[in-house]
Amino acid sequence: AWDVGTGSGQAIPPLAKMFEKVIGTDTSTKQLELAPKLPNVTYFLTPPTMSIDEVQQTTSISESSLDLVTVAEALHWLQFLRPSEMGPEEAQWAHRGLVLYPYARGQR
């Protein structure tokens, strides 16, 4: 599971109970320092905009390696592509069974 814009990692503990490996990414060092340290969780400091190649180089996320992508506290920061705007690079990540689950606190 990957929590995009994880901030202080508020969504991480429940994910860590459900998934073997969890990744949290954020643009703020200070926020990541506050995130819970759990044995199956890895955090990465990332720039606000990344290509798929940069994601793969910066994190351990690879093509078709995710079962869940959450955007627990950062949905308002993201810009989404419509399916018709996706090219082959984006489509290769949309494997069968991947779930994108954006939510806000109190709506889980």
N, CA, C and O atoms as a MOPAC input file, in Angstrom:
PM7 MOZYME 1SCF
protein

 N      0.85200 1    -1.18100 1     0.00000 1
 C      0.00000 1     0.00000 1     0.00000 1
 C      0.89100 1     1.23600 1     0.00000 1
 O      1.97600 1     1.23200 1     0.58100 1
 N      0.43000 1     2.26800 1    -0.64300 1
 C      1.18000 1     3.52300 1    -0.73000 1
 C      0.24600 1     4.64600 1    -0.29600 1
 O     -0.82900 1     4.82400 1    -0.86800 1
 N      0.66300 1     5.40700 1     0.72400 1
 C     -0.08000 1     6.58700 1     1.15400 1
 C      0.62600 1     7.81700 1     0.59900 1
 O      1.69100 1     8.20100 1     1.08100 1
 N      0.03500 1     8.42400 1    -0.40400 1
 C      0.58400 1     9.60500 1    -1.06800 1
 C      0.28300 1    10.83000 1    -0.22100 1
 O     -0.85300 1    11.01300 1     0.21600 1
 N      1.27700 1    11.66800 1     0.01600 1
 C      1.07200 1    12.85400 1     0.84300 1
 C      0.75800 1    12.45700 1     2.26900 1
 O     -0.17700 1    12.98500 1     2.87100 1
 N      1.52200 1    11.54100 1     2.81100 1
 C      1.21400 1    10.93800 1     4.10700 1
 C      1.26800 1    11.91500 1     5.27600 1
 O      0.67000 1    11.66100 1     6.32200 1
 N      1.98100 1    13.03300 1     5.11000 1
 C      2.08000 1    14.00000 1     6.21400 1
 C      2.70100 1    13.35400 1     7.43500 1
 O      3.79200 1    12.79000 1     7.35500 1
 N      2.01900 1    13.43100 1     8.56000 1
 C      2.53300 1    12.84700 1     9.80300 1
 C      2.14900 1    11.37500 1     9.93900 1
 O      2.31800 1    10.79300 1    11.01100 1
 N      1.64500 1    10.77500 1     8.88900 1
 C      1.38200 1     9.34600 1     8.86800 1
 C      0.13700 1     8.88700 1     9.59500 1
 O      0.09100 1     7.75900 1    10.08300 1
 N     -0.86800 1     9.73000 1     9.67700 1
 C     -2.08200 1     9.37000 1    10.40600 1
 C     -2.78500 1     8.13700 1     9.83500 1
 O     -3.42900 1     7.39700 1    10.57900 1
 N     -2.67000 1     7.91000 1     8.53800 1
 C     -3.33300 1     6.76400 1     7.91400 1
 C     -2.46800 1     5.50200 1     7.92400 1
 O     -2.93900 1     4.42600 1     7.55600 1
 N     -1.23200 1     5.62600 1     8.33600 1
 C     -0.28500 1     4.51300 1     8.23100 1
 C     -0.58000 1     3.34500 1     9.17300 1
 O     -0.55600 1     2.20700 1     8.70400 1
 N     -0.85800 1     3.53900 1    10.47000 1
 C     -1.05200 1     2.37500 1    11.34800 1
 C     -2.10400 1     1.37000 1    10.87900 1
 O     -1.83500 1     0.16900 1    10.90800 1
 N     -3.29600 1     1.80800 1    10.44600 1
 C     -4.25100 1     0.80700 1     9.96300 1
 C     -3.76300 1     0.09300 1     8.70200 1
 O     -4.01100 1    -1.10100 1     8.52800 1
 N     -3.07200 1     0.82000 1     7.82400 1
 C     -2.54000 1     0.19700 1     6.61700 1
 C     -1.48800 1    -0.84700 1     6.97200 1
 O     -1.43700 1    -1.91700 1     6.36600 1
 N     -0.64900 1    -0.53200 1     7.95700 1
 C      0.42100 1    -1.44600 1     8.37100 1
 C     -0.13400 1    -2.74200 1     8.95100 1
 O      0.53000 1    -3.77800 1     8.90900 1
 N     -1.33200 1    -2.68600 1     9.48500 1
 C     -1.96800 1    -3.90300 1    10.00900 1
 C     -2.53800 1    -4.77000 1     8.89100 1
 O     -2.67300 1    -5.98400 1     9.04900 1
 N     -2.87400 1    -4.14800 1     7.76000 1
 C     -3.53500 1    -4.86300 1     6.67600 1
 C     -2.60300 1    -5.30700 1     5.55100 1
 O     -2.92100 1    -6.23800 1     4.81100 1
 N     -1.45100 1    -4.64100 1     5.42200 1
 C     -0.56300 1    -4.90800 1     4.29900 1
 C      0.83000 1    -5.29300 1     4.77500 1
 O      1.31300 1    -4.80500 1     5.79600 1
 N      1.45900 1    -6.17100 1     4.02000 1
 C      2.80400 1    -6.64400 1     4.35200 1
 C      3.83300 1    -5.51900 1     4.27600 1
 O      4.75300 1    -5.44700 1     5.09000 1
 N      3.66300 1    -4.64700 1     3.29200 1
 C      4.60000 1    -3.54500 1     3.07400 1
 C      3.80800 1    -2.27200 1     2.80100 1
 O      2.89000 1    -2.26500 1     1.98200 1
 N      4.17500 1    -1.19000 1     3.49800 1
 C      3.49300 1     0.09000 1     3.34000 1
 C      4.54100 1     1.16300 1     3.08300 1
 O      5.60800 1     1.16800 1     3.69800 1
 N      4.22400 1     2.07000 1     2.16800 1
 C      5.10200 1     3.18600 1     1.83800 1
 C      4.32200 1     4.47600 1     2.04500 1
 O      3.17100 1     4.59400 1     1.62500 1
 N      4.95800 1     5.43400 1     2.69100 1
 C      4.39200 1     6.76600 1     2.83900 1
 C      5.31800 1     7.77000 1     2.18500 1
 O      6.52500 1     7.74500 1     2.42600 1
 N      4.77800 1     8.64700 1     1.36500 1
 C      5.59100 1     9.68600 1     0.74200 1
 C      5.02800 1    11.05200 1     1.09200 1
 O      3.81700 1    11.23400 1     1.21500 1
 N      5.94100 1    12.01300 1     1.25100 1
 C      5.51500 1    13.37600 1     1.54100 1
 C      6.61900 1    14.33800 1     1.12700 1
 O      7.76800 1    13.93700 1     0.94300 1
 N      6.26300 1    15.60500 1     0.98300 1
 C      7.21700 1    16.63700 1     0.58400 1
 C      7.82900 1    17.35100 1     1.78400 1
 O      8.69400 1    18.21000 1     1.61500 1
 N      7.39500 1    17.01000 1     2.98700 1
 C      7.83600 1    17.71600 1     4.18900 1
 C      8.65800 1    16.81300 1     5.12500 1
 O      8.15200 1    15.81500 1     5.63800 1
 N      9.90200 1    17.17000 1     5.33200 1
 C     10.75900 1    16.44400 1     6.27900 1
 C     10.16300 1    16.49600 1     7.67600 1
 O     10.14000 1    15.48700 1     8.38100 1
 N      9.68300 1    17.66100 1     8.07700 1
 C      9.12100 1    17.81300 1     9.43100 1
 C      7.92600 1    16.89500 1     9.65300 1
 O      7.79400 1    16.29200 1    10.71800 1
 N      7.06500 1    16.78700 1     8.66100 1
 C      5.91000 1    15.90200 1     8.78300 1
 C      6.35700 1    14.44100 1     8.88800 1
 O      5.85500 1    13.69700 1     9.73000 1
 N      7.29000 1    14.03800 1     8.04500 1
 C      7.75300 1    12.65200 1     8.06100 1
 C      8.43700 1    12.28700 1     9.37700 1
 O      8.37600 1    11.13500 1     9.80600 1
 N      9.08700 1    13.25300 1    10.02000 1
 C      9.71700 1    12.99900 1    11.31700 1
 C      8.68000 1    12.63800 1    12.38000 1
 O      8.99600 1    11.94200 1    13.34400 1
 N      7.45200 1    13.10700 1    12.20700 1
 C      6.37400 1    12.83200 1    13.16800 1
 C      5.64500 1    11.51800 1    12.88900 1
 O      4.86800 1    11.05000 1    13.72100 1
 N      5.89000 1    10.93200 1    11.73900 1
 C      5.15900 1     9.72300 1    11.32700 1
 C      5.56100 1     8.52000 1    12.18300 1
 O      6.71800 1     8.39700 1    12.58300 1
 N      4.59500 1     7.62900 1    12.46300 1
 C      4.88900 1     6.45500 1    13.29200 1
 C      5.92000 1     5.53400 1    12.63400 1
 O      5.85900 1     5.25600 1    11.43600 1
 N      6.85600 1     5.07500 1    13.44400 1
 C      7.89600 1     4.15500 1    12.96100 1
 C      7.41200 1     2.73300 1    13.20600 1
 O      7.31100 1     2.29300 1    14.35100 1
 N      7.11700 1     2.02600 1    12.13800 1
 C      6.61700 1     0.65500 1    12.21400 1
 C      7.50800 1    -0.23700 1    11.34700 1
 O      8.05300 1     0.22600 1    10.34500 1
 N      7.66100 1    -1.51300 1    11.72200 1
 C      8.62600 1    -2.37200 1    11.02600 1
 C      8.34700 1    -2.61000 1     9.54800 1
 O      9.28600 1    -2.85500 1     8.79000 1
 N      7.11900 1    -2.55000 1     9.12000 1
 C      6.79400 1    -2.81300 1     7.71300 1
 C      6.46700 1    -1.54200 1     6.93000 1
 O      5.84200 1    -1.59700 1     5.87100 1
 N      6.89800 1    -0.39300 1     7.46600 1
 C      6.60700 1     0.89300 1     6.83300 1
 C      7.90500 1     1.61000 1     6.48400 1
 O      8.83200 1     1.67100 1     7.29200 1
 N      7.96000 1     2.14900 1     5.27800 1
 C      9.09300 1     2.95100 1     4.83500 1
 C      8.55900 1     4.28900 1     4.35200 1
 O      7.56100 1     4.35200 1     3.63300 1
 N      9.23700 1     5.36200 1     4.75500 1
 C      8.84300 1     6.70900 1     4.33900 1
 C      9.88300 1     7.27200 1     3.38700 1
 O     11.07500 1     6.99200 1     3.51300 1
 N      9.42100 1     8.06800 1     2.43500 1
 C     10.30300 1     8.71200 1     1.48500 1
 C      9.94800 1    10.18800 1     1.36600 1
 O      8.77700 1    10.54400 1     1.23700 1
 N     10.95800 1    11.03800 1     1.40900 1
 C     10.79800 1    12.46000 1     1.13200 1
 C     10.81600 1    12.61800 1    -0.38300 1
 O     11.76100 1    12.18700 1    -1.04400 1
 N      9.77900 1    13.23200 1    -0.92800 1
 C      9.65800 1    13.35300 1    -2.38000 1
 C      9.33700 1    14.79200 1    -2.77200 1
 O      8.78000 1    15.54700 1    -1.97500 1
 N      9.68700 1    15.16800 1    -3.99400 1
 C      9.27800 1    16.47900 1    -4.49400 1
 C      7.78400 1    16.47200 1    -4.78800 1
 O      7.17900 1    15.40300 1    -4.86900 1
 N      7.18300 1    17.64200 1    -4.94900 1
 C      5.74100 1    17.70200 1    -5.19500 1
 C      5.31600 1    17.08900 1    -6.52200 1
 O      4.17800 1    16.63600 1    -6.64700 1
 N      6.18700 1    17.06200 1    -7.49800 1
 C      5.86100 1    16.50900 1    -8.80700 1
 C      6.94000 1    15.50500 1    -9.18300 1
 O      8.13400 1    15.79200 1    -9.09500 1
 N      6.49700 1    14.31300 1    -9.60700 1
 C      7.44600 1    13.26700 1    -9.99700 1
 C      6.91600 1    12.49900 1   -11.19300 1
 O      5.71400 1    12.26100 1   -11.31500 1
 N      7.82600 1    12.11700 1   -12.07000 1
 C      7.45300 1    11.21500 1   -13.15700 1
 C      7.41200 1     9.79400 1   -12.59200 1
 O      7.87800 1     9.55400 1   -11.47800 1
 N      6.86500 1     8.86700 1   -13.34800 1
 C      6.83600 1     7.47600 1   -12.91000 1
 C      8.25700 1     6.95100 1   -12.74400 1
 O      8.53000 1     6.20800 1   -11.80100 1
 N      9.16200 1     7.32200 1   -13.64000 1
 C     10.56100 1     6.89700 1   -13.50600 1
 C     11.16600 1     7.41200 1   -12.20200 1
 O     11.89700 1     6.68800 1   -11.52700 1
 N     10.86300 1     8.66100 1   -11.84700 1
 C     11.38200 1     9.22500 1   -10.59400 1
 C     10.79000 1     8.51600 1    -9.38400 1
 O     11.48900 1     8.30200 1    -8.39300 1
 N      9.51800 1     8.15000 1    -9.44700 1
 C      8.90600 1     7.39700 1    -8.35100 1
 C      9.65600 1     6.08300 1    -8.15400 1
 O      9.98600 1     5.71500 1    -7.02700 1
 N      9.92100 1     5.38500 1    -9.24100 1
 C     10.61400 1     4.10200 1    -9.15900 1
 C     12.03700 1     4.26300 1    -8.63600 1
 O     12.50800 1     3.41200 1    -7.88100 1
 N     12.72500 1     5.32600 1    -9.01600 1
 C     14.09900 1     5.55100 1    -8.57700 1
 C     14.16900 1     5.97500 1    -7.11200 1
 O     15.11900 1     5.62400 1    -6.41300 1
 N     13.17400 1     6.72600 1    -6.64100 1
 C     13.18400 1     7.26800 1    -5.29200 1
 C     12.65300 1     6.28400 1    -4.25800 1
 O     13.13000 1     6.24700 1    -3.12300 1
 N     11.67900 1     5.50100 1    -4.65000 1
 C     11.01800 1     4.58400 1    -3.71200 1
 C     11.21900 1     3.14400 1    -4.17800 1
 O     11.86100 1     2.89800 1    -5.19900 1
 N     10.68300 1     2.22600 1    -3.44600 1
 C     10.74800 1     0.81800 1    -3.85800 1
 C      9.48800 1     0.41000 1    -4.62500 1
 O      9.24500 1    -0.77900 1    -4.83100 1
 N      8.69700 1     1.38000 1    -5.04300 1
 C      7.47700 1     1.10600 1    -5.79500 1
 C      7.85200 1     0.78400 1    -7.23400 1
 O      8.60500 1     1.52200 1    -7.87000 1
 N      7.33000 1    -0.30700 1    -7.73100 1
 C      7.58000 1    -0.66900 1    -9.11800 1
 C      6.24900 1    -0.95200 1    -9.81200 1
 O      5.20000 1    -1.08000 1    -9.17900 1
 N      6.33500 1    -1.04300 1   -11.11300 1
 C      5.15200 1    -1.29300 1   -11.93500 1
 C      4.39600 1    -2.52200 1   -11.43500 1
 O      4.98900 1    -3.58000 1   -11.22300 1
 N      3.11500 1    -2.38100 1   -11.25200 1
 C      2.21100 1    -3.45800 1   -10.81900 1
 C      2.56000 1    -4.04300 1    -9.45700 1
 O      2.25400 1    -5.20500 1    -9.18900 1
 N      3.20300 1    -3.24900 1    -8.58500 1
 C      3.56700 1    -3.76800 1    -7.26100 1
 C      2.61300 1    -3.30600 1    -6.17000 1
 O      2.79100 1    -3.66400 1    -5.00600 1
 N      1.61400 1    -2.52400 1    -6.52200 1
 C      0.71200 1    -1.95500 1    -5.52500 1
 C     -0.66600 1    -2.60000 1    -5.58000 1
 O     -1.18100 1    -2.91900 1    -6.65200 1
 N     -1.24900 1    -2.78300 1    -4.40300 1
 C     -2.63300 1    -3.23000 1    -4.31100 1
 C     -3.55400 1    -2.09200 1    -3.89000 1
 O     -4.75700 1    -2.13600 1    -4.14600 1
 N     -2.98700 1    -1.07000 1    -3.24200 1
 C     -3.79500 1     0.04700 1    -2.75600 1
 C     -2.96600 1     1.31800 1    -2.78500 1
 O     -1.80700 1     1.32100 1    -2.37100 1
 N     -3.55900 1     2.39600 1    -3.27400 1
 C     -2.97800 1     3.73600 1    -3.17200 1
 C     -3.98900 1     4.58200 1    -2.43000 1
 O     -5.13600 1     4.71400 1    -2.85700 1
 N     -3.55900 1     5.16000 1    -1.30900 1
 C     -4.43900 1     6.04400 1    -0.55200 1
 C     -3.92100 1     7.47600 1    -0.63200 1
 O     -2.72700 1     7.72000 1    -0.80700 1
 N     -4.83500 1     8.39200 1    -0.50200 1
 C     -4.51900 1     9.81100 1    -0.38700 1
 C     -5.34600 1    10.28800 1     0.79200 1
 O     -6.41300 1    10.87900 1     0.62900 1
 N     -4.83100 1    10.01900 1     1.98200 1
 C     -5.63400 1    10.20200 1     3.18300 1
 C     -5.81600 1    11.66100 1     3.58200 1
 O     -6.91100 1    12.06900 1     3.96900 1
 N     -4.77800 1    12.42400 1     3.49200 1
 C     -4.86100 1    13.80400 1     3.98800 1
 C     -4.41700 1    14.83900 1     2.96000 1
 O     -4.33900 1    16.02500 1     3.28100 1
 N     -4.12700 1    14.41900 1     1.73900 1
 C     -3.52900 1    15.34000 1     0.78000 1
 C     -4.27300 1    15.45500 1    -0.53800 1
 O     -3.71900 1    15.95900 1    -1.51500 1
 N     -5.50500 1    15.00200 1    -0.58400 1
 C     -6.24100 1    14.99800 1    -1.85200 1
 C     -6.31300 1    16.39500 1    -2.47600 1
 O     -6.25600 1    16.53500 1    -3.69800 1
 N     -6.43600 1    17.40800 1    -1.65000 1
 C     -6.55200 1    18.77900 1    -2.15000 1
 C     -5.27500 1    19.26700 1    -2.84000 1
 O     -5.30400 1    20.28600 1    -3.52900 1
 N     -4.15800 1    18.55600 1    -2.66500 1
 C     -2.89600 1    18.94900 1    -3.29900 1
 C     -2.70300 1    18.31100 1    -4.66700 1
 O     -1.83200 1    18.73900 1    -5.42400 1
 N     -3.49600 1    17.29600 1    -5.00100 1
 C     -3.23600 1    16.51000 1    -6.19600 1
 C     -4.04600 1    16.96800 1    -7.39900 1
 O     -5.14900 1    17.49800 1    -7.27100 1
 N     -3.46600 1    16.74800 1    -8.56100 1
 C     -4.14000 1    17.01200 1    -9.83000 1
 C     -4.27500 1    15.66600 1   -10.53200 1
 O     -3.27300 1    14.99700 1   -10.78600 1
 N     -5.49400 1    15.26700 1   -10.84500 1
 C     -5.74300 1    13.95800 1   -11.43800 1
 C     -5.91500 1    14.05700 1   -12.94500 1
 O     -6.41300 1    15.05600 1   -13.46500 1
 N     -5.49600 1    13.00700 1   -13.63700 1
 C     -5.72100 1    12.88600 1   -15.07500 1
 C     -7.03000 1    12.16300 1   -15.31500 1
 O     -7.37800 1    11.23200 1   -14.58900 1
 N     -7.75200 1    12.59200 1   -16.33200 1
 C     -8.90800 1    11.81900 1   -16.78200 1
 C     -8.37600 1    10.58000 1   -17.50300 1
 O     -7.27900 1    10.61600 1   -18.06100 1
 N     -9.13900 1     9.48300 1   -17.49600 1
 C     -8.66900 1     8.28700 1   -18.20800 1
 C     -8.27400 1     8.57100 1   -19.65600 1
 O     -7.32500 1     7.97500 1   -20.16600 1
 N     -8.99200 1     9.47700 1   -20.32200 1
 C     -8.67400 1     9.79300 1   -21.71700 1
 C     -7.35200 1    10.54600 1   -21.85800 1
 O     -6.79200 1    10.60200 1   -22.95300 1
 N     -6.84300 1    11.12800 1   -20.76400 1
 C     -5.57800 1    11.86300 1   -20.79300 1
 C     -4.37600 1    10.98500 1   -20.44700 1
 O     -3.23200 1    11.42100 1   -20.57000 1
 N     -4.63400 1     9.75400 1   -20.01600 1
 C     -3.54700 1     8.86600 1   -19.62100 1
 C     -2.82900 1     8.32000 1   -20.83900 1
 O     -3.44900 1     7.87700 1   -21.80600 1
 N     -1.51600 1     8.36200 1   -20.77100 1
 C     -0.69800 1     7.75500 1   -21.80800 1
 C     -0.25400 1     6.37000 1   -21.38500 1
 O     -0.68700 1     5.88000 1   -20.34200 1
 N      0.59800 1     5.72800 1   -22.16400 1
 C      1.05200 1     4.37900 1   -21.84100 1
 C      1.79200 1     4.31000 1   -20.50900 1
 O      1.71100 1     3.30000 1   -19.81000 1
 N      2.51600 1     5.38100 1   -20.14700 1
 C      3.26000 1     5.37800 1   -18.88900 1
 C      2.32300 1     5.28200 1   -17.69100 1
 O      2.58600 1     4.51500 1   -16.76500 1
 N      1.23800 1     6.04800 1   -17.69400 1
 C      0.27600 1     5.99300 1   -16.59700 1
 C     -0.51600 1     4.69300 1   -16.62800 1
 O     -0.80000 1     4.11700 1   -15.57700 1
 N     -0.87100 1     4.22900 1   -17.80600 1
 C     -1.69300 1     3.03100 1   -17.92600 1
 C     -0.97700 1     1.79500 1   -17.39900 1
 O     -1.62800 1     0.88400 1   -16.88800 1
 N      0.35400 1     1.74400 1   -17.51200 1
 C      1.07100 1     0.55600 1   -17.04200 1
 C      0.94900 1     0.38800 1   -15.53800 1
 O      1.15500 1    -0.71100 1   -15.02300 1
 N      0.62100 1     1.44400 1   -14.83200 1
 C      0.46700 1     1.36500 1   -13.37400 1
 C     -0.93500 1     0.94500 1   -12.97300 1
 O     -1.16300 1     0.54900 1   -11.83000 1
 N     -1.85100 1     1.02700 1   -13.88000 1
 C     -3.24600 1     0.71400 1   -13.56100 1
 C     -3.50900 1    -0.76500 1   -13.77700 1
 O     -4.29200 1    -1.14000 1   -14.65000 1
 N     -2.86500 1    -1.59700 1   -12.99500 1
 C     -3.04000 1    -3.03700 1   -13.16300 1
 C     -4.34700 1    -3.50000 1   -12.54100 1
 O     -4.93900 1    -2.80600 1   -11.71400 1
 N     -4.78100 1    -4.66200 1   -12.94600 1
 C     -6.02800 1    -5.23700 1   -12.44100 1
 C     -5.93800 1    -5.41600 1   -10.93300 1
 O     -4.97900 1    -6.00500 1   -10.43300 1
 N     -6.90800 1    -4.92200 1   -10.22100 1
 C     -6.96100 1    -5.08100 1    -8.77800 1
 C     -6.44300 1    -3.89000 1    -7.99500 1
 O     -6.65000 1    -3.82300 1    -6.78300 1
 N     -5.76700 1    -2.93900 1    -8.65300 1
 C     -5.28700 1    -1.75700 1    -7.94100 1
 C     -6.46900 1    -0.89800 1    -7.53700 1
 O     -7.37200 1    -0.65200 1    -8.33600 1
 N     -6.46000 1    -0.44200 1    -6.29400 1
 C     -7.52600 1     0.41600 1    -5.78900 1
 C     -6.92300 1     1.75500 1    -5.41400 1
 O     -5.95000 1     1.81100 1    -4.66300 1
 N     -7.49700 1     2.83800 1    -5.93300 1
 C     -7.15100 1     4.18700 1    -5.51200 1
 C     -8.25100 1     4.62700 1    -4.57100 1
 O     -9.42100 1     4.68600 1    -4.94800 1
 N     -7.86700 1     4.93700 1    -3.33600 1
 C     -8.86200 1     5.24000 1    -2.30400 1
 C     -8.56200 1     6.59500 1    -1.66800 1
 O     -7.91200 1     6.65400 1    -0.62400 1
 N     -9.02900 1     7.68700 1    -2.28200 1
 C     -8.86100 1     8.99800 1    -1.66900 1
 C     -9.94200 1     9.21900 1    -0.61500 1
 O    -11.11600 1     8.94400 1    -0.86200 1
 N     -9.55900 1     9.70200 1     0.52700 1
 C    -10.55200 1     9.98300 1     1.57400 1
 C    -10.04000 1    11.08500 1     2.48300 1
 O     -8.84900 1    11.39500 1     2.50100 1
 N    -10.94300 1    11.66000 1     3.22500 1
 C    -10.59400 1    12.69500 1     4.19200 1
 C    -10.91600 1    12.19300 1     5.59000 1
 O    -11.77600 1    11.33100 1     5.77100 1
 N    -10.23500 1    12.72800 1     6.55200 1
 C    -10.45800 1    12.30900 1     7.94000 1
 C    -11.93700 1    12.36400 1     8.27300 1
 O    -12.62600 1    13.32200 1     7.92000 1
 N    -12.42200 1    11.34100 1     8.94900 1
 C    -13.82700 1    11.26000 1     9.30100 1
 C    -14.69300 1    10.60300 1     8.23300 1
 O    -15.88300 1    10.37400 1     8.45000 1
 N    -14.08700 1    10.29300 1     7.05700 1
 C    -14.83800 1     9.67000 1     5.97100 1
 C    -14.29100 1     8.29200 1     5.62200 1
 O    -14.55300 1     7.79800 1     4.52500 1
 N    -13.55600 1     7.67100 1     6.49700 1
 C    -12.89600 1     6.38400 1     6.20700 1
 C    -13.87800 1     5.26000 1     6.22100 1
 O    -13.50200 1     4.10900 1     5.99900 1

